[in-house]
């Protein structure tokens, strides 16, 4: 099976450990989702990490900076996906979004579970016109984590 990180070298994040199958199961139950295989593979090996060299993803005409991955396990590690999703849901954001990576310092890359069996990757951005989504707009990035990672560019 191909690796989900073909062109990216990751800088270690000392406060996060490798994600365990038990942590994945807990997160899936808490969020009421089933994570795609490529997402589990990426997060299991690289949660909390950031690319070693500046890396970018094209979103339409934009070229956005790929920052650090968030973490699913180790709540003490910070950057925790479960805590952020809980906060977002309390604030009325759509439950179908699950942020997993920072883009430009904010948690703007997310799995979109609109179709739970085929979650896609979206870029979320502030949008004062999008009241129905808590003032967030979204743009499609890729149909899978693996596809998104294949599109990563470096300077």
C-alpha positions as a LaTeX table, in Angstrom:
\begin{tabular}{lrrr}
\hline
Residue & $x$ (\AA) & $y$ (\AA) & $z$ (\AA) \\
\hline
Unk1 & 0.00 & 0.00 & 0.00 \\
Unk2 & 1.43 & 3.45 & $-0.90$ \\
Unk3 & 2.44 & 5.83 & 1.84 \\
Unk4 & 0.30 & 8.93 & 2.36 \\
Unk5 & 3.29 & 11.22 & 2.66 \\
Unk6 & 5.11 & 10.87 & $-0.67$ \\
Unk7 & 6.88 & 14.24 & $-0.84$ \\
Unk8 & 6.80 & 15.51 & 2.72 \\
Unk9 & 9.47 & 15.22 & 5.37 \\
Unk10 & 7.90 & 15.89 & 8.76 \\
Unk11 & 9.41 & 17.84 & 11.65 \\
Unk12 & 8.78 & 15.94 & 14.91 \\
Unk13 & 6.42 & 17.31 & 17.52 \\
Unk14 & 7.80 & 16.31 & 20.92 \\
Unk15 & 4.50 & 16.64 & 22.80 \\
Unk16 & 2.62 & 14.08 & 20.68 \\
Unk17 & 3.19 & 10.36 & 20.60 \\
Unk18 & 2.25 & 7.90 & 17.88 \\
Unk19 & $-1.51$ & 7.54 & 17.69 \\
Unk20 & $-2.78$ & 4.19 & 18.98 \\
Unk21 & $-5.67$ & 2.11 & 17.57 \\
Unk22 & $-7.52$ & 2.67 & 20.88 \\
Unk23 & $-7.22$ & 6.47 & 20.50 \\
Unk24 & $-8.53$ & 6.24 & 16.93 \\
Unk25 & $-11.50$ & 4.15 & 18.07 \\
Unk26 & $-12.30$ & 6.60 & 20.89 \\
Unk27 & $-12.15$ & 9.57 & 18.52 \\
Unk28 & $-14.37$ & 7.85 & 15.94 \\
Unk29 & $-16.95$ & 7.02 & 18.60 \\
Unk30 & $-16.87$ & 10.51 & 20.10 \\
Unk31 & $-17.27$ & 12.16 & 16.67 \\
Unk32 & $-19.70$ & 9.51 & 15.32 \\
Unk33 & $-17.60$ & 8.99 & 12.17 \\
Unk34 & $-15.37$ & 6.39 & 10.58 \\
Unk35 & $-12.06$ & 7.88 & 9.50 \\
Unk36 & $-10.74$ & 7.11 & 6.02 \\
Unk37 & $-7.75$ & 4.75 & 5.94 \\
Unk38 & $-5.35$ & 7.36 & 4.52 \\
Unk39 & $-6.29$ & 9.82 & 7.28 \\
Unk40 & $-5.63$ & 7.19 & 9.97 \\
Unk41 & $-2.28$ & 6.34 & 8.36 \\
Unk42 & $-1.24$ & 10.00 & 8.23 \\
Unk43 & $-2.31$ & 10.83 & 11.77 \\
Unk44 & $-0.96$ & 7.59 & 13.26 \\
Unk45 & 2.54 & 8.46 & 12.11 \\
Unk46 & 2.58 & 12.25 & 12.01 \\
Unk47 & 0.04 & 13.80 & 14.39 \\
Unk48 & 1.21 & 17.18 & 15.65 \\
Unk49 & 4.00 & 17.39 & 13.09 \\
Unk50 & 4.64 & 20.06 & 10.45 \\
Unk51 & 6.50 & 19.85 & 7.15 \\
Unk52 & 10.25 & 20.46 & 7.53 \\
Unk53 & 10.31 & 22.81 & 4.55 \\
Unk54 & 7.65 & 25.39 & 3.65 \\
Unk55 & 4.86 & 23.48 & 1.90 \\
Unk56 & 1.76 & 24.70 & 0.10 \\
Unk57 & $-1.53$ & 23.42 & $-1.24$ \\
Unk58 & $-3.40$ & 24.96 & $-4.15$ \\
Unk59 & $-6.99$ & 25.86 & $-3.36$ \\
Unk60 & $-8.50$ & 27.29 & $-6.51$ \\
Unk61 & $-6.30$ & 30.24 & $-7.42$ \\
Unk62 & $-4.81$ & 30.42 & $-3.91$ \\
Unk63 & $-1.62$ & 28.81 & $-2.74$ \\
Unk64 & $-2.02$ & 28.24 & 1.01 \\
Unk65 & 0.69 & 27.33 & 3.51 \\
Unk66 & 0.40 & 23.87 & 5.06 \\
Unk67 & 1.16 & 24.20 & 8.76 \\
Unk68 & 1.09 & 21.57 & 11.48 \\
Unk69 & $-1.20$ & 18.61 & 11.77 \\
Unk70 & $-3.38$ & 18.66 & 14.84 \\
Unk71 & $-3.57$ & 15.70 & 17.27 \\
Unk72 & $-6.28$ & 13.13 & 17.95 \\
Unk73 & $-4.75$ & 11.50 & 20.99 \\
Unk74 & $-2.77$ & 12.99 & 23.86 \\
Unk75 & $-5.09$ & 15.81 & 24.97 \\
Unk76 & $-2.23$ & 17.31 & 26.96 \\
Unk77 & $-0.32$ & 17.79 & 23.71 \\
Unk78 & $-2.41$ & 20.78 & 22.60 \\
Unk79 & $-3.67$ & 21.26 & 19.06 \\
Unk80 & $-6.33$ & 18.68 & 19.91 \\
Unk81 & $-8.96$ & 17.87 & 17.26 \\
Unk82 & $-11.56$ & 16.55 & 19.70 \\
Unk83 & $-11.39$ & 19.67 & 21.87 \\
Unk84 & $-11.67$ & 21.98 & 18.85 \\
Unk85 & $-14.60$ & 20.05 & 17.33 \\
Unk86 & $-16.39$ & 20.19 & 20.69 \\
Unk87 & $-15.85$ & 23.95 & 20.86 \\
Unk88 & $-16.97$ & 24.42 & 17.26 \\
Unk89 & $-20.15$ & 22.42 & 17.82 \\
Unk90 & $-21.01$ & 24.47 & 20.91 \\
Unk91 & $-20.62$ & 27.58 & 18.76 \\
Unk92 & $-22.97$ & 26.19 & 16.10 \\
Unk93 & $-20.50$ & 25.21 & 13.40 \\
Unk94 & $-21.64$ & 22.34 & 11.16 \\
Unk95 & $-20.96$ & 18.96 & 12.76 \\
Unk96 & $-19.84$ & 17.58 & 9.39 \\
Unk97 & $-16.48$ & 19.42 & 9.59 \\
Unk98 & $-13.49$ & 18.02 & 11.44 \\
Unk99 & $-10.36$ & 20.21 & 11.28 \\
Unk100 & $-7.08$ & 18.30 & 11.19 \\
Unk101 & $-4.37$ & 20.66 & 9.92 \\
Unk102 & $-3.44$ & 24.29 & 10.26 \\
Unk103 & $-3.14$ & 26.48 & 7.22 \\
Unk104 & $-1.53$ & 29.82 & 7.90 \\
Unk105 & $-1.71$ & 29.23 & 11.66 \\
Unk106 & $-5.42$ & 28.43 & 11.96 \\
Unk107 & $-7.19$ & 25.05 & 11.77 \\
Unk108 & $-8.45$ & 25.42 & 8.24 \\
Unk109 & $-7.98$ & 22.03 & 6.55 \\
Unk110 & $-10.79$ & 19.70 & 7.49 \\
Unk111 & $-12.44$ & 16.43 & 6.67 \\
Unk112 & $-15.95$ & 17.16 & 5.42 \\
Unk113 & $-18.30$ & 14.32 & 6.35 \\
Unk114 & $-21.25$ & 15.59 & 4.28 \\
Unk115 & $-21.11$ & 12.14 & 2.71 \\
Unk116 & $-19.89$ & 10.09 & 5.70 \\
Unk117 & $-18.79$ & 7.13 & 3.59 \\
Unk118 & $-16.69$ & 9.42 & 1.33 \\
Unk119 & $-15.34$ & 12.34 & 3.38 \\
Unk120 & $-13.46$ & 14.95 & 1.37 \\
Unk121 & $-10.81$ & 17.50 & 2.27 \\
Unk122 & $-11.93$ & 21.12 & 2.43 \\
Unk123 & $-10.27$ & 24.45 & 3.13 \\
Unk124 & $-12.27$ & 26.53 & 5.62 \\
Unk125 & $-11.88$ & 30.29 & 5.70 \\
Unk126 & $-13.63$ & 33.22 & 7.40 \\
Unk127 & $-16.54$ & 34.46 & 5.30 \\
Unk128 & $-18.78$ & 37.22 & 6.65 \\
Unk129 & $-21.48$ & 36.28 & 4.12 \\
Unk130 & $-21.85$ & 32.63 & 5.26 \\
Unk131 & $-24.11$ & 33.00 & 8.29 \\
Unk132 & $-25.53$ & 29.46 & 7.89 \\
Unk133 & $-22.07$ & 27.96 & 8.45 \\
Unk134 & $-21.00$ & 30.14 & 11.35 \\
Unk135 & $-19.40$ & 32.65 & 8.99 \\
Unk136 & $-17.04$ & 30.11 & 7.44 \\
Unk137 & $-16.75$ & 29.50 & 3.73 \\
Unk138 & $-15.27$ & 26.37 & 2.23 \\
Unk139 & $-13.45$ & 25.28 & $-0.89$ \\
Unk140 & $-12.92$ & 21.71 & $-2.02$ \\
Unk141 & $-9.25$ & 20.65 & $-1.82$ \\
Unk142 & $-9.19$ & 16.93 & $-2.60$ \\
Unk143 & $-11.26$ & 13.76 & $-2.53$ \\
Unk144 & $-8.87$ & 12.08 & $-0.09$ \\
Unk145 & $-5.93$ & 12.76 & 2.20 \\
Unk146 & $-3.67$ & 10.84 & $-0.15$ \\
Unk147 & $-4.73$ & 13.02 & $-3.09$ \\
Unk148 & $-4.21$ & 16.18 & $-1.03$ \\
Unk149 & $-0.70$ & 15.10 & $-0.03$ \\
Unk150 & 0.21 & 14.33 & $-3.65$ \\
Unk151 & $-0.65$ & 17.96 & $-4.46$ \\
Unk152 & 1.61 & 19.48 & $-1.81$ \\
Unk153 & 4.15 & 21.87 & $-3.32$ \\
Unk154 & 7.37 & 23.23 & $-1.87$ \\
Unk155 & 9.06 & 26.50 & $-2.76$ \\
\hline
\end{tabular}
